[in-house]
């Protein structure tokens, strides 16, 4: 009987130790972290990794590459995806540490602002006036927004600014210029202008001025949840 008790105790300790390690990977490295299962659960670690360290940005598209793709943009699908991700933040469990709580609040704000901007962008293809609901004093965002709202020559000038920026960043600016000239001389000139200004002007620039979680909020925070982390990298 005594041997049985000792054997069972050893088995329980072994099981407890097995549950106190958490494996994860990033890039070319794999990690094994040791944690106290009395203070934090495996599910909380996984939720933190999936939703806070690697932020779940909405993947539903809000801009089109080609003219015939505009009608494929799905506002309902985007709204459903955003609601699902926000519900995860509300219902899943996370470690109750000061830094993780701060990170969670930051990720929720980040997701809300990105979802709102994506929804606004989809709507603006048919109703560009709605872009005025986006509060900003950024001169470039205002330039692209005004072009989309006013159309005509104002839209074309915004398009030229997009092309100027693209050429300054591209190793083959002549290719960018040639594509612009071809589309400019097309009967669908204004449609191409909207396509370019919406994606490379409005969206790219507005997306860079909405709230983004500061790097220090998540960099190194996951490792702090463990008592020890072992690293194995393929380089």
N, C-alpha and C positions, 0 to 999 in steps of 0.2 A: 504493500500500500504506500509506504514511504517513497519507494522508487517511482511509483506511478505519479505521485504528487510532484516530485522533483522533475520528472520527465515532462509533465504538463506545464509546469512553470517555465521550464527551458523553452518549450514550444511556443508559449505565449510571448516570451521575451524575444524570441527569434522573429516571430510574426510582427511584433511591434517595431523591431529594428528595420525589417524589410519595408514597412510602410513609411518609415521616416526618411526615405530618400526619394528625390524627385528628379527625373531626367528630362532634359530639354535641349534644344539645339538652336543655333543661330549662325548663319553663314556656313563657314567651314569648321565650326567648333561645336562640340557636344559637351554638355555640362551635367554633373550630378551634384545636387545640393542636399545637404542633410538638414532636417528641420524637426522641431518638436511637435508631434501630432496632438499633444494636449493643448497647444496654443494656436495651431493652424491646421487646416485640413488640406488634403490633396486637391479637392475640388476648388477650394479657395485659391490655391496656387495656380491651378490651370486657368481659372477665370481671370486671374490677374494677368497672366501671360497673354491670353487670347484677347482680352478686351481693354486692358490698361497699358501694357507694355507695347504690344503690337495693336495699335488702335484700329478698330473695325470701320474704316471709312466706307460710306455707302458706295457700292459699285455700279448701281444703275446709271446709265449714261444720261447726261443732260445736254450734250452738244453733239453735232453731227459733222462727219467728215465730208459727206457728199450730199447733194441736194435731195436725193430721194431717200435719205436716211432721216430727214427731219420728222416725217410722219411716223417713224418708228419710235420716237422718244415717248416714253410711257410715264406720265405723271403718277398714275395709280400704282404702278410697280415701285416707283421711287418712294412714294409715301408708305407703302406697305413695308418695304425694306427698312426705312428709317424707324417706323414704329416698332418693328421686331427688334432692332438693335437697342432702342431705348428701353424697351421692356426687359431686355436682358440685364441692363444696368439696375433696374428696379427690383428684379426678382432673384437674381443670382447672388451668391454669398461671396464676400471679399474679406481679406484680412482687415481687422479693425485697428490699423495703426494710423498715426497722424498723417504720415506721408502718403499712404495708400488712399486714405479718405480724400485728401487734397487732390491726388491724381485722378480719382474717380470723378470728382466734381468737375475737374478741368476737362476730362474726356467727354463728359455729358454736354458741357457747354460747346466744345469743339464740334461734336456731332450735330447738335442742334443748329449751329450756325452754318455748317456745311450743307446740311439737308435743306435748310431754308433757302440758301443761295442756289442750290441745284434746282429746287422746285421753281424758284423765280425765273431761272434761266430757261427752263422748258416752256413756261407760260409766255415768256417774252418773245418767242418766235412768232406767235400770232398777235400778242398784245404787248409790244415793246414799252408802252407807257408805264407798265407795272414796274419797270426797272427803277423808277423814281422812288419807290418805297425803300430802296437800299440806301441807307444813310452813309454818305462819305463825302469828303472834300478832296479826295485824291484827283489830281488834274487829269491823269491818263484814263482812269476809270470814267470820269465825267466826259472826256472826249469820245470814248467809245460808246458810252451810253447815249449821249446826244446824237451821235451818228445813227444809231439803231432806231432811236425815237423819231428823228426828223426825216431820215431817209434821204433820197436824192443826192445832191452834191455833197451834203454834210456827211452822209454815209460813205461816199466815195473817198472823201478826204480822210476819214477815219480808217478806211481800208488802206490807203496809201501809207498811213502811219504804221499800220500792222506790217505791211511789206517792208518798210524801212527798218523796223525792229528785227524782223526775221532775217533780212539781208546782213545786218550787222553781226548776227550771231551764227551765220551759216558759212561753211567752208566753200560753198558754191553759190554765191549771191546771184550770179547770172541765171541760174536755174529758177530761183525764186522770181526774178524779174520777168523771165520768159513766161512763166505760168501766169503771172499777174496780167501781162499784156494780152495773152490769149483769152483769159476770162474777161478782161476789160472790154475787149472787142466783140464779146459774145452778146447775143440778144438777151441773155440772162445775166447781164452785168450786175444788176442790183441784187439779184438772188445770190450770186457768188460773193458780192460785197458783204451781205448779211452773214453768210456762212463763215467767212474769214474773220469778220469783226466780232461775231458772237463767240467763237471758240478762242481765237488767238489774241483778241483784244479784250473784250468784256470779261469772259470767264477766267482767262489766265491771270489777269490783273486783279479782279475782284477777289478771286480765290486766295491771292497772296496777302490780302489785307484783312481778311476775317480772322477771328481768334484761332490761334494754334497753341497747343499745349507746350509750355517752355521745356526745352531739353532737360533741364535739371530736375524737372518733376518726375521723369521716368528713367533717366540714365543712371544706372547703378542701383536703382531702388529694388529691383527684383532680387538681387543678390543679398540685400540686407535682410530678407525674410529667412535666410538660412544661417545656420551656425557655421557651416563650412561648404565651400563649393570647389569641386574638382573639375579641371578643364582638360579637354583632349581635342587638339586642333590638327587638321590635315594640311599643315604647311610648315 
